[in-house]
Amino acid sequence: MTDIEKNNQDIIPLSQAVEAIKTAILQGQYEANKGVNRIQLAVYFAIGKYLSKNTRNLEYGAGAIKAISDKIHKDLPGLRGYSASNLKNMRRFYEEWILLDAENQNIQQSPIAIGESSQESTIAVGDLQDTQNQIDIYRAICVPNITEFPVDDFFAVPFTHHIRIIEKTKDLEARYYYIHRTAVEKLSVDALERLIRQQAYEKREQIPNNFRQTLSGSALARKAVMMFKDSYQLDFINTEQIGERDKQDVDEKEVEQQIIHNIKQFIMTFGQDFTFVGNQYHLEIYGEDFFPDLIFFNRELNALVVVELKIGEFKPSYLGTLTAYLQILDTKVRKPHENPSIGIVLCKSANKQFVEFVIQKFDSPMGVATYTTAADMPEELRKALPDMDELKRIMAKEGEK
């Protein structure tokens, strides 16, 4: 007996399929009305699973999903979101995540699904509504390691965004990337599609780092890699305005002070969820005093972040200094519930390949990024921009409107 013959042996009547989906919708709507996005995803995932197992056969025919949709709208007038195309999206949502063979992009039976009944007469939405039991969704997803799956991000992303990501990306890491950015930046569908068109994932530049070797759990390492850029544009820093002196005299302290005076702009440039802790933060151990340039706390990473500013080219010795700061922070400042502190060297230039080579031997989580200032902008662009006083006047006028 073939697999199709087995599947068709006890075919569930179409009317019974409609009743099962209607029940799932009504059960899910009660919870979804509370505004919990994860409930809607759970309902759609469960319906998608049901449709996958009961419409991928010859008995129902090509028009089965449209017939189901028409009957649902007849029985539940005014209901939105259950068109034939959206039901197909639910089926795809389930199949792409639970059955996707990422290597050849063919649908295959995943290990977690083996042994399950081919036919189901009910939809287990109730189980999926429980936060603890939602592991049924992501435990089944074809990923190298369950701890790498961005669970919180996944359930924070609306269904329409998920479909766009599935439609336009096949690479697993790319999907993780766009899911994370959508969740963190609260992207609209248009903004998400624009990012994908611009190939943001393919063009992303990762900061040279040792996060995967030094941060426990690949999920945390991935978050850290995504959190930091390899280069920052600090256009609010203008070393030419510091004073009429030789540029050799401009040191890290002066750059640091301009960052402090523009701390809001710096944080907005640096990334999401950063809180400023202090500059020249006093650390002391065994009678030795240290003063790191800038210290932040990042809520997403649940970790202190030390930033060391350098006005020249990267030197390996900077990592040694940063290691000392991180060890002291973790010993004397870090709270028990926090993750290990992370260090970032922010310098004017760096040989990326060389940094990646030397940083792997260090045991503390660190990265090296570069920055540009207003003085590094092309002359034509700088001339086109208003000076600081003029910019303040423009902003003041805008605020009066």
C-alpha positions, 0 to 999 in steps of 0.5 A: 500500500502506498503512502497516498493510499494510507493517507486516503484510507480514513479521509476526514470529510470536508465539512469536518475539516471546516468545523475543526478550523472554525473551532480553532478560530473561535478558541484562538480569538478569545485569547488573541483579543487580549493582544497577545501576538504569540496566540495568533501565531499559535492558532495559525501554526496549528491550522497550517499543520491541520491543513498540511496533513489533510489537504495534501492528498488527491481526495480533497482536490485542488479547490479544497482550501477555497471551499473551506474558506468559503464555508468559514466565511458563510458560517462566520460572517465578518471574519477577516484573515481566513481567505483561501490565500491566507489559509495557504499561507498558514499551511506554508508557515507550518511547512516551511518551518517544521518540514523545510530541508534547508539544503535542497529546499524540498519538503521532507518529513522532519524527525519530530513529525515521524510517527504522527498520524497523517490525519487529525480530526481536531486542532490542538490549539489549546495546547499551543496557547500555553506558554510552556507548551509553545515549545511544540512549535519551535522544538519541531523547527529544523534548526541545528540547535534548539538554543539557537532559535530566536524564540522571543523574536519569533513570537514577537513578529506578526504573521504577515511579516513571517510570510514575507520573510518566508517568501523572500528568503530561504537561508535559515540565518537570513530568516533569523536576521530579518526576524530579529530586526523586525522584532527589535526595530518594530519594522512595518511590512514595507520597511521589512520588504525594503530591507530584504530588497536591499539585501541587508543580510547579504550586505551586513558587516559583522564586527570582528569578535570572539563572541561565539567562543566566549559567550555561553549559548549560541543565542546570546552570541548571535544577539551580540553579533547583531547588536554591534556594527563594524563601523559607526558614523559619529558625525556629531564629533568634529575634531576641527572645532575642538580648538585651533591646535595641531591635530596631533594634540587631539586625544581620546579624552576630547573625543570622549567629551564630545560623545558625552555632550552628545550621549543621546545621539551616540546611543541612537547611533550605537544601537538598541536598548543601551543605557549610559552608566558612566565615563571614566568609571572608577574600577579598583582591585588590589590597590590598582585603579582603572578608568574605562572610557565609557560604560553602558548597560544593554537590556537585550544582552543583559550585560555591561558594555565597555567602550574604549576609544582610540583615535588611531589604528588598532593595536593588539595591546588594546585588547589586553587593557580591555580584558583587565577592565572586563575581568574587574567588572565581572568580579566587582560590578556585574550582578549575579543575574547578568551575562558576562560583560562585553568590551568594544574597542572603538578606533579610527581604523583597523585591519579586519582580518588581523583583528579577527586573527588575534582576538580569538586567543582572548577569553573575554567577549570583545569586538573591534569597531571603527568610527568616522567623524565629521572631519572624515566626511567629503568636503562637498558634503560638509559644505552642504551641511549647516554649521552647528549654530545654524542647525540649532536655529533650524531645530528651534524654529521647527520646535515652535511650529 
